[in-house]
Every structure is written in structure tokens, then in C-alpha cells.
Amino acid sequence: MGSLGRKAEKQNAERMSDISFKMMTFLFRVIDFIYPHIKKRVKGFGVQEGMTVVDYGCGPGRYATVFADFVGEEGKVYAIDIHELAIEAVKKRIEKHNLRNIEPVLAEGYNSGLPDNIADMVCAIDMFFGIRNPTEFLKELKRITKSGGVLVIDQGHQPRSVAKEKIVGSGCWDIFEESKDHMKCRPR
Ligand SMILES: C[S@@+](CC[C@H](N)C(=O)[O-])C[C@H]1O[C@@H](n2cnc3c(N)ncnc32)[C@H](O)[C@@H]1O
């Protein structure tokens, strides 16, 4: 394999298969039907009208649509994912609900493609546990966050202590608030 092939393979290392993505989407639909909890969770994040929010690792867009509602017409939501099916799913939600303030963006590796200092808030929900190079990933989140901005992140399927070690060890973020649900961090 040439160096370009190796680079592409590395960039896609965290991209799940299409069938896994579809199964995950189905599972989320069932969970959200049985236990509709996303609006309540997002309230705790502190999303305000007019904010620019980045939903990093947006998956099928179940959070992005709620963020869009909270930030309103003056705000903006970037729904970022490494998987093409996530971007397609978000586009479908945009069409279905006529949402004008969401922009889906396909990431490449740890490059979101967003400009520097664009986000008031970056939310990385149920995805940090799968990131193989947390420091590189957290550097990218810092790059796109305004100096007074906030990162809302949860540990997902890893112990909270492990997630915290990764965040603090990155040298990019300070955790300033914690609840059972998530951690809030400021760029260092
Ligand atoms: C378990 S899903 C959670 C989706 C969504 N945050 C939610 O809670 O409904 C994790 C998502 O993160 C995405 N992801 C994983 N690594 C990523 C990366 N490096 N950049 C962007 N998205 C990534 C996956 O493709 C997947 O859609």
C-alpha cells in the first residue's frame, strides 16, 4: 500500500461500517421512542439563542435538530461526522423539518474543515470513547472553539476517570464543571 492509501486508511480508522451505522441509527430510534431524553439533556448543556454550536460526531442528527431549535434563526449548528451516512441522515432531517440553521459537514480524520474560533459551544456526545488519538482530536476541537467558548463532552463507554485523564492530558482544555451527565471544559 502506498503512503496515500495508508493515510486514507488511518483517516478512516474510526469510521464504522455502513451496516453498523444503520444498526446504531435503528437502536437510537427505539431508545428515543421509549425514553425521550434529548431535550432535557440539551437544556443542561446551556445552549442559548444565537449561539454557534458544533455537534461533533453528530451521527443521525438527533442532537443537532434540538440544538437548531434552541439556537433559533440567529444561531447556527454545524453537524460534523466522519461517516457519509450521518451527513445524509442530517440532510434528510433538514429537508423534513425545513431547518435553515444546520449545516452538515463531513470530517476527514481529525479535520472538521471548519474555520478557527467559530464555535460558542462544541458538543461531543457519546463519541469520545471511540477516539484513538484524543490529544489530536481535542486540539481540533480547541481550534474551532472561541476563546470564551465551551466544550460539552461525555465519557460514553469508558470510565469518567479515563475520559478526564485524556482531557487534562491533552493540555488543551480545563474541566470547569461536572455533572453525572457530562463535563464542561474551557480552552486552556
Ligand atoms: C455513537 S455515535 C453518537 C452520535 C450522536 N452524537 C448521538 O449521540 O446521537 C458516534 C458518532 O461519532 C462519529 N465519529 C467517530 N469518530 C469521529 C471523528 N473522528 N470525527 C467525527 N465524527 C466521528 C461516528 O461516525 C458516529 O456517527
The ligand as an ORCA input file, in Angstrom:
! r2SCAN-3c Opt
* xyz 0 1
  C     -22.218      6.532     18.976
  S     -22.429      7.723     17.700
  C     -23.192      9.059     18.562
  C     -23.896     10.006     17.641
  C     -24.527     11.242     18.318
  N     -23.552     12.066     19.000
  C     -25.614     10.827     19.291
  O     -25.345     10.743     20.496
  O     -26.734     10.565     18.833
  C     -20.761      8.310     17.404
  C     -20.637      9.126     16.137
  O     -19.344      9.743     16.117
  C     -18.837      9.704     14.793
  N     -17.366      9.829     14.828
  C     -16.456      8.935     15.274
  N     -15.208      9.402     15.124
  C     -15.324     10.633     14.580
  C     -14.396     11.637     14.189
  N     -13.083     11.470     14.319
  N     -14.868     12.792     13.661
  C     -16.212     12.973     13.517
  N     -17.132     12.061     13.865
  C     -16.706     10.907     14.386
  C     -19.338      8.352     14.270
  O     -19.311      8.278     12.859
  C     -20.743      8.296     14.865
  O     -21.687      8.850     14.000
*
